[in-house]
Amino acid sequence: MNMAKDVHTPMSTSSPLTLSDGSASTDSTKYRKVIGALQYLGLTRPDIAFAVNRLSQFMHKPTKCHWTAAK
């Protein structure tokens, strides 16, 4: 994430997130930790509330597409 660029919106609107998107599964423990931290951050940052809510719907079986959206 060292070379990451700033964006105006907290989540990409071009690719819809679905439960079975065909990509490989990712580490669910790591995904849950990141989403939990984002939920905590969302208490003071209402601009990311929708994106965090959308990503938290896939905590039981995250895929690489979900992980990319979280990053």
KAJO-V85419 format. One record per pair of residues at least 6 apart in sequence whose ideal C-beta (glycine too) atoms are under 6 Angstrom apart, sorted by sequence separation. I is the first residue (numbers start at 1). J is the second residue. D is the distance in whole Angstrom. If there is no record, write none. Layout:
i=I j=J d=D
i=I j=J d=D
//
This chain:
i=42 j=48 d=6
i=42 j=49 d=5
i=58 j=66 d=5
i=42 j=52 d=5
i=39 j=52 d=6
i=38 j=52 d=5
i=55 j=70 d=5
i=35 j=55 d=6
i=35 j=56 d=5
i=35 j=59 d=6
i=32 j=59 d=5
i=31 j=62 d=4
i=28 j=62 d=6
i=26 j=62 d=5
i=34 j=70 d=5
i=10 j=48 d=5
i=25 j=63 d=6
i=26 j=64 d=5
i=11 j=51 d=4
i=23 j=63 d=4
i=24 j=64 d=5
i=10 j=51 d=4
i=23 j=64 d=4
i=26 j=67 d=5
i=21 j=63 d=6
i=23 j=65 d=5
i=21 j=65 d=5
//
